């Protein structure tokens, strides 16, 4: 077989690590100025029968991600919302079965969220050093063991500890899925693929509570964790057989913890990368504040039934997914990514302003329908914001995709976790805190995007 040539075009200075040669970012400097890569990255085909050092087949020349590979990466990305939201209907039962207050039972949810945030900082650099498959499989096996341990936990303290472990292990899926996309794709093709992943991962928060409720019809809360462990086992089996190693040995980092910390410090020192990271994190905080506040706002303040709330939640999630697909299928390649990102922030910001005016009484008493429209517009704007912020950030980091993915994921979870309690600071009779948190977060996201990314300038 004839070697098609080098894996990447002529080397350019890396924007984060100038001493290294990097693959050119086809869209990072400003999508309208440079032609985009038409598809996934090319790799010289290995000799017949060659396997990647981490085990499994190595990704070979211009191989597109087929439907199965897309579903694998989508499943890994969907694992954190499944781990969090599928468990929600079981919280009252956990509180009664373990004889603890509701607030104590909710700590098991917080422990999992904390694990998902911190775990990404550990797994991301590991995947840059050892390849993608080995840390992913290790994390998924630990996830399965932790899920089984949660199912047989005798006390809330034990359950909280194993939920923390489950979050730490489950972080491997989401952080490595993003890194695999960065390995395979560049430029506009990467933005399109992130929009496809949003279609899969965006459905997970909608289906997870419903699935959890159905599981509870046939078993108790312990059965929920056994189902999660079974999902993890299925992902492990599919990864073993179908997910190739996407990071060649000659592109891996050989250093230890000190090298990983230097890498992350270098990433954060890059002004443009930091801008996209901050913009994406505060946009996620606006989204997370909606998730945290909407059950209370819709049902307690506006008097809607749980069925009505579920319907509104589904409609808003459909808006998020639909605009994500509009981004990937229509806008990417036709409109510069920064312009779409800016429009998404403006769209969500305008909705947040309207929500604040409605909830604060400027328009008098406003019913549920106008509020629901405002929330739907805000969520739909996220479908344009989140995939493009992640794509633009990762295009700055060709030599540290795992570490960059870890920083992106950790910052989003941490900022979201800080923002979510703020929506209830004024008590149970007003939705103003929710709207105020959303507007403040989106304003900070816009300031980071404009002040640090400076999208009107050409970038190296």
N, C-alpha and C positions, 0 to 999 in steps of 0.2 A: 504494500500500500504506500502511496506517495504522501509524504508529510506535507500538509497544506501550508506550512510556514510557521512563523512565531505565533505564540498564543495571543499576543496583543500587538497593536501597532507600535510605532516608534515611541520610546519611553519619554516621559515628561517628568519634571520635578514634582514630587509628591507634595501637596499643599500642607500636609501635617508633618511629614518627616522629610525635609528637603534633601537629606543625604541619600535617600533611596530613590531609585527610579520607579515610577508608578505607571499604571495603565491610565491612559487619558480619560478623564471624565467627559463623556460625550454631551452631557447636558448641564453639569454643575455650574459652569461659568455664566450661563445665560442661554436658555434653550433656543432662543431665536438666532444665535450667532454661529452655532456649530451643528453640522449634520449629526443625527442621532444614530447610534448603533442599531442596525436593523433587527437584531434578535439576540439570542444568548451568546455568551463568549465562546470563542473558538479555542479548542485545545488540540495539540498534536496527538493523534491517536496512538495509544500505547501498542506495544507488541502483543500479538495474540495471547490471550490468557492472562494478561497482566492484571494484577489487582492493586488497589490502593493500599498504602502501608497500614491504614486503619482497618483493613478488611473490607470485603465487598468490592464490586466493580467500580472502576474509576470513570468519571464523566469523560466522554470522548467527543470528538470533533463536532461542533455545532449541533449538539443534541438538544432538541427542544424538550421542555418539561411537558410530558404527556399528561393525560387526565389523571392517571393513577398517582404520579409524582405530585401533581397539584393538590390532589386530595390528601396525600400524606402530609405535605407542608401545611395545608389548611387545618388538618386534624391536630397537628402539633401546636399550631397557633391557637386553636379553639380550646385546648386543654385547660388553660387557666380559667376562662369564664365558666367552663363546665365544672371545674373543681370548686368554684365559688358559688355559682348561681344554682346548680343542681341541688345543693345542700340547703338552700334557703327555706323551702317548705318544711324541712325536718327540724328546724331550730326549736319551735315550741315543744316538739316531742323529745328532743335532746334535753331540754330544760327539765321536763317532767321526769324522764327516765333516770337522769343522773342527780335529781333533787338539788338543782342549783337555780338561782335567779336567771331571768332572761339575759340580763347584762353579762353574766358570767358565761352563759352559753355563746353569746355573740363574740366573746374573746377567741373562740375557736376559729371564727371567720377572720378576725383580725390577724391571728397567727399565720393563717394560710396566705393572706395578702402580704404580710411582712416577708414571709419566706419567698414568695414570688418576686418581690422587689430585690432582696439581697442575693438570692440565688443567681440572678442574671449576672451580677458582678463577678461571681466565681466562675460560672460556666463559660461566659463569653471569652475571657482570656485563655481558659483551658482549651477551647475549641480552636483558637489561633495557634496553639502550641502542638496539640495532639491530633488535629484534624476534626472533622465534624461528627463522624459516626461514633467514635469511641466515647467521648463525653456524653453524647446523646443517649446511647444505649445504657451507659452507667446510670445516668439520671433517671431514665425511664424505669429501669429495674428497681431503683430505690423508691420511685413513685409507687410502683405496684406493692412493694413490701410495706410502705407507709400506709397505703390505703387499706390493706388487710389488717394492719395493726390498729388503725382507727376503728375498723368494724368491730374489733374485740376489746376496745379500750374499756377498762372497768370504772374509770373515774374521769371527771372533766379535766383534771390536771393532765392525766395521761393523754387524753384526746387532744388537748391543746398542743402538747409537745409533738405528737405525731402529725397534727395538722401543719405545724411549722415545718417539719421534715418534708411533708407532702408538697408544700409550697416551694421549698428549696429545690426539691427534685424536679417538680413540674416546670420550673423556670427553664430547664434545659430545652424543652420543646420549643417554646416561643423564641428564645434568643438564638438558637441554632437554626431554626426555620428562616429567620431573617438573614442570618449569615449565609445560608445556602443560596438564597435568592441573590445576595450580593456576589457570591462566587460565580453564579451562572449568568447573570445579566448585568448590563450596564445601561446607562442613559435612559431613554424613553421606554425601552423594553422592560427595565426594572420597575418603572412607575406603573406600567400596565399590569405587571405580575402582582404588585402589591395591591392593586385594585381588585384583582381576582381573589387574592387571599382575603380581602375584606368581605367579599361576598360570602365566603365560608365562615370566617370567624365572626362576622356580624350576625349570622343566624344563631350562633351558639348561645348568646345571652337570652335570646327570645325563647329558644326551645328548652334550655336547661331547667328553668323552674317548672315548666309543664312536664318535662320528662321526670323530674324529681317527684312531682305530685303524683304521677302515674305509678312510679315505683313504690311510693308509700301506700298505694292501694293494695299491694300484694305482699309487702314486707314492711319492716320498721326502718328506722333511720340507719341502722347498721347495714342494711341491704344497699343503701345508697353508696356507701364506701366500697362495697364489694363490686357494684356496677362500675364505679370509677376505676377500680383496680383491673377489671376485665377490659375496659376501654384501653387502659395503659398496656395491658398484655397484647391486645390486638395491634396496637401501634408498634410495639417492639417487634412482633413477628413480621409485620409488613416492612418495617425499616430494615430488618436483617436481610430480607430477600430483595427489596426493590429500591431502596434509597442508596444511590452511589456516593462514594467519597468525592466531594467537590473541591477540596483544598489540597492541591498537590504538595508533596513533601518538601519541595524546594521553596515553597512560599510560606512555610510555617515558621513561627517564632521559636527559638531554642531557649530563651531565657526563662527564669522562674518568676517568683512574685515581684521582685524588684523590676524586672523588665516589663511585666504587666502593668505595674503602677506607672512606670515611665511612659508606656504607651497611652494609658488613659490620660495622664497629665498632658501629653502632647496633643491628644484629641481635644481636650477642653481648652487648650491654649489656642487652637485654631478658631478664630473669631466667627467664621462663617458656619462651621460645624456647630459651635456653641449656640449660634443664633437659631439654627433649625432645631436643635435639641430643646432649647427653651420654648420656642414657639410651639413645637409639638407637645411638650409636656403641659403647658398651660391650656392648650386646646383640649387635651385629654382631661384636665382638671374640670373644665366646663362640662364636658360629657359625663364625667364621673359624678359631679354634683347633681346632674339630672337623674342619674341612676339612683343615687342615695335619697334624693328628696321627692321624686315623683310619686312613690306609693303614698306617702303622707299627704302631699299637696293634692293629688287627684282624689283620694278617697276621704281624707279627713276634712280638708278645707272645702272642697267642691262637692263632697257628698256622693261621689260616684261609687258604683259597686265594684267589687274585685274583678268581675267579668269585663266591665267597661274599662277599668284600668289596664287589664291584660290586652284588650283590643287596641287601646291608644299606644301602649308600649310596643305592640307589634307593628302598628302603622309607622311609628317613629323609626323603628329599626329598619323597616322596609325603605323608608326615605334615605337613611344612612347608606344602606346597601345599594339602592338605585343610583344615587349620586356617585358612589364609588365606582359603579360600572360605567356610568356616563363619563367619568374621568378616564377610566382605562380604555374604553372602547371607542370613544369619540374625541375627547379633548386632547389626550396625550398624542403628540406628534403633529397636532394642528395648532395648539396654543402653548406658549412657553409655560413650563411647570411653575415657575415663580408667579406668573400672572394668575394661573388657576388657584394656586395656594393663597394669594392675596385676595382673590374673589371669594374663596371659601371662608376666610377669616372675616371679610366684610359682611358676607351673608349671615353668618352666625352672630356677628356683633350687632347687626341691625335687629335681628330677632331678639337678642338679649336686651337691647334698649327697649323694644316694644314690650317685652315681658316685665321689665322693671316698671314701666309706666302703667301697665295694666294691674300688676299686683299691688302697687302703691296707691291706687285709687285715683289717679289723674283723670281717667276716663269714667269715673264712677264705678258702679258695680259691674264687673265683667264676668260673663259666664264661662263655662268650661270650654266651649267651642273655640273662642278666640285664643284662649290660653293654649289649647291643644295645637292650634295652627302655628302659634309662635314656637312651641317646643319642637314641632315637626320641622319647621324651617331651620331652627338651630341645629338639630341633629343631622339634617340633610347636608348642611354646610360642612359638617365634619367629614363627609364622604369625599369632599374635595381637598380638605386640609390635611388629614392624617396621612394618607398614602404618599402625598407629594412631599410633606415635611420629612418623612422617613427616607424616601428615595433620595432627596437632595442631600440629606445628612450622610447617608451611606456612600454616595458618590464621591464624597470628600475623603473616603477612608479605604482605598483599595488594599492596603497592607494590614489592616486591623479590623476586618469586618465583624469578627466575633466580639472584640472589645467595644467597638462602636455600637453594635446591636445591644450589648449589655447596658451601656450607658443610656441609650435611648429608652429601653424598657424599664430600667430601674428608676430613672427620673420621672417617667410617666406614672408609674405606680405610686411612687412616694409623693409626688405633688398631688395626684388624685386622692391619695389617702389623707393628706393634710386638708384638702379642700372639702371633702365630703362631710366632716363633722360641723363645718361652719354653716351649713344650710339650715341647721336647727337651733342656732344660737338665740333667736328671738321668740322661741316657744312654738306652740302648736297652732296658733291662730293666724299666721301670716306666711305668705310665700315670698315675701320681699327678700329674705336672706338668700334663697335659691337664685333669684334673678340677679341679685347684687354680686354674688360669688361668680356666676357665669359671666357677667359683664366685665368684672375686674380681671378675671382670668383671660378673657379674650383680648382685653386691652393690653395686658402684659405680653400676650403672645404676639400681637401686632407690633408692639414697640420693639420686641426682640427681633422680629422678622425685618422690620424697616431699619432699625439702628445697627444691627450686627450683620445681617445677610446683605443689606444694601442691594436689593435685586436690580436696581437700575444700572449698576456698574458691571463691567466685564470682569470676570475672575479668572485667575490662572488655574 
